[in-house]
């Protein structure tokens, strides 16, 4: 494993620019294939993407599944606000609320991760 520590943060909803979601997941996959320490986080409207891609019939579902062990989770506050909390939990993904109910980007930075936003 290399020394690279990466966090891919997806903010884009699947109903928006799906190519941004795809690109974020592909970048995470590239780092994973290279043996890097990579996590994927869904934040803001991006929690909608995690909900949508968790459905088995979504065209990006296989790509998401290939990264299941790397998905750090989704912002709990955002998932609730965007109405996808139950869908994300049912798919087996964690809801993160380590910063006053929201996912902490700072914790990713203090863990030594380079942040890539999509």
N, C-alpha and C positions, 0 to 999 in steps of 0.2 A: 504494500500500500504506500502511496506517495504521501508527501507532507501537505498536499493541497486539501484545504477544508473549505467547502463551498456550501452556500445556501441559495437555492433557486427559489425566489418568492414570486408567486403568481398572483397578480392583481386583476387580471383580465377575466371577465365573465365569458362563458362559452357562447353566450348569445351575442357577444361583441366580436372582437377580432380573434377568431378561433386559431388563426395561424400563430398568434403570440403565445397562446396556451401550448400549442403543438411545439413551438420552438423552445419554450422553457423546458418542457419535458424531454425534448430531444437533447438539449444541452446537458440536462441532468443525467441522461442516459450515457452521453459521451464521457462525462466525468466518471460515472460508475464503471463503465467498461475499461477505463484507464486505471482503475483501482484507487481512485480518489475517494475521500470521505465527503459525500454529498448528501444533503437533505433537501427535500422539497416542502415548502410551506405555502398554504393558500390563505390569502389575507384580503380584506376589503371585498370587492365584488368577485374576486377570484374564488371565494368559497362556493359560488354558484357553479364554477367549473368543476370543482371536486365532486359536487353533488351530481352534475350531469354526466361526467365521465365515469362515475361509479356504476352507471347503468350498463348492463352487459351488452346492449345493442348499440351503444355509442361507438362511433368509428375510432375514437381515441382510447377506448377502454383497454384494449390490449397493451398499449404503451403505458398507461397509468398502472396497470397490473404488474408490468415488468419492473416498476419502480416502487411497488408496495412497501418493501422494507426500508425504502429511503424517504417515504412520506412522513415527515415529522408531525404533520397535522394541519388543522385549520383553525383560524381565529374563532374562538367560542362566541364572542360578542357578535361578530360579523355573521357567523352561521345562523345564529338566532335571528338577527335583524333581517337577513335575506331569506329566511324561511326554509333553510336547508339543513338545519341542525339534526333533525331526525333521520334524514336521508344519509348524511355523512356518518352518523353513529351506526346506522343499520349496515353500512358498507364496511364497518370495522376500523374507521379512521379516528384518530384522537382529535379532541377539541382542546385547544390550548388557550389558557386564560391566565398566563403567568405575569401579565402586566395589567393589573386592574381589570381582569376579565378578557383582555385581548392578548393575542400572541405577542411575545416580546422579540422584537427585531434586535434590540440591544443585547439580549442574552446570546443571540447567534453571533454577534460581533465579538462579545467578550469571550466566547468559546473559540475565537480565532478564525471564524468563517468569513470568507469574502462573500458579499451579498450581490446577487445578480437578480435584477427585477424584470419581470415580464408581465 
